[in-house]
Amino acid sequence: MNFQFTPARIAISLLAAALAPASHAASITLDSTSWAETGTSGLITGDGTVTTSPTGNAQFGYVSTFGGVSGVSPLLLKTDGKGNEAANNGSTVRSSAFSAATSDTLSLLFNYVSTDGRGYDDYAWARLVNAASGSTAAWLFTARSTNSARGNVVPGDVLKRQQDNSLPDKLDAVLNNGASIGFDVASTVWDPLGTSSGFCWDAANTCGPSGWIHADYTFSATGDFYLEFGVVNWGDEAFDSALAFDFTGLTRASFPDATSTGTVPEPTTAALALLGLGLLARRRRG
């Protein structure tokens, strides 16, 4: 049979194509994910230092270098002769695997809090990991401690300071819709910082929280992934830092392995004073 495409048939075909169901990009929800920790993590309510996140969740998550363990970071940074590369204690949380399709979107919130100063590059990261290979699929957030008024804390040039220059050195997520990010100079009195709570290395003018920062990512490929958030002391283990995180759907049931509920024992005033003197003396001798 000789089948001919008449104008009427072409019009009907185009109409049918227009009415056919189309696949749409979806916003990834993390409601059903579970999380496992290495080091110190937990859930905590907002306070005067790290406020409740824009999600409005009653509690949000955190990881801290206080009570951390060695070897948790996928990144090794240059020390520029400061400190010791072996001093890299920190903590991570990792999600269970979830599926995503090309053009799906993921929205996360982060707030980095540091008591340390530049030259001892405490840093934080968030990454998307390919569940099958364990390789980094995307960098979603980075931050680095600094006591330089000209230095940026977020993204902190973390990826460009890697010892291995062959690794990706740019963020794949968009932070705060591309707007510039300043540093919210404020209190460091925050329970997850443990015995560093209330301190700031060398009276630096950039200790404190970064404020809540949106990280938005569009998946470039279909696959199974997991998320990893972490924070690390780098150069020495004095003066801790922490990363708060939140997302729609975060619940206590998601964190069965968290060792802390966000109530870290508060040291006495005398103990804090002695600690501060000891840390300052140690750093000045370094």
Secondary structure, DSSP 8 states (H G I E B T S, - for coil): ------HHHHHHHHHHHHHS------B---TT--EEEESEEEEE---SSS---TT--S-EEEEESTT-BSS--S--B--TTSSBTT---EEEEEE--EEE-TT-EEEEEEEEEE---TTS--EEEEEEEETTT--EEEEEEEEE----TTS--SSTTTGGGBS-TTS--S-SSEEGGG------------GGGGGGTT--GGG-TT-EE---EEEEEE-SS-EEEEEEEEEE--B-S-S-EEEEEE-TT--GGG-TT-SB-S------HHHHHHHHHHHHHHHHH-
